[in-house]
C-alpha cells in the first residue's frame, strides 16, 4: 500500500512537471498578461537612470514583454515596440565578435570569468588586479570592444551589423542624442579606458575605440529585438527564423555562462538562485533572457532598482521562471 501511494505521488508530480514544460499556448498568452499586470506595481519601486542625462527622458510607465518559443513563434504584450537603448546588453554581442576574431583564450587572458559583488561601473579590479573582473561590467566591456579588430568605428559597425542580422531588423540604428550624452558625461568609463590602455590590455588605440563602446550602448532596440537575440543564444546561435549562418554551440555556451555569472550586475548570484535563466540587463531598462533550447525573452521598463536592473523586468522574469519551470537548474 505504501509503495502504491509513493508511485501514485511520483506519477502525479512528474505529470505536473511535464505539464509545466509544455504550457498550453493560449495559457502562455494569459500568463504573460497576468504577469505584466502584476509587474506594474514594481515600476514605483524603481527609478529611471539619470547619470547619463539623455536616459532620464524615458517614460517610466512603458512596459512590455516579448517571448519567442522554440518554434520561433512570437508572443507579445504591452509596449513591445517602444524603442530604448540597448546599453549593457550590447556587451554580449561585442563579446561574441571579439571571441570570434581573437579566440576565447586571448580575450580572457585580459579579463576574468569572475562574478562580482561590485556595481557595473566599479573600477576596483583595475586597481587590485590590473584586469577587469569579467566582460559584462563596464571595465571588461570597454576592453572587449577595444579588442575587436579594426580602425575608427569599425568595431561599432560590426556590432550594429550583428545585432541587425540576429534580429533580422535593418531599421535598428544609433540614438545619436544618447551617444553624445554618454560621450560627454562618461568620464568614469574614460578613465577605465586609459587605465586599461596603460596596462596594455589592448593594442594602442585612440579614444575612437572608447567611442565605439559608447555607440554600441546607444543602439536602439525594442523588447521584440531582445527576445530575438535571447532566442539566438538559447538555440546555439541559430536565428529565430532558422538561419544558421552563425551556428555555434560553443559560442552560445560561453555567452550563456557569462550572462549567468555576471549578466545582472551584482544581483547575478541571487538572480541565478531565484530565476536561473542566463540573462543580461541594461540601464536603458531592457532585460534579455536566453532559456537554452527553449525561449528567447525580452522585457522593457526603464525604472531601475538600486543595482541597475529593471524592477518590473526582474519581477516578470522571476514569475515566468517559476510558472514555466525555466530555471536551467530544474
Ligand atoms: N552605457 C552605460 C555605461 O557605460 C552602460 C551601463 C549598463 O547598461 O550597465 O555606463
Boltz pocket constraint, residues with backbone or C-beta under 6 A from the ligand:
constraints:
  - pocket:
      binder: B
      contacts: [[A, 86], [A, 87], [A, 88], [A, 89], [A, 120], [A, 121], [A, 136], [A, 138], [A, 182], [A, 189], [A, 213], [A, 214], [A, 217], [A, 281], [A, 282], [A, 283], [A, 284], [A, 308]]
      max_distance: 6.0
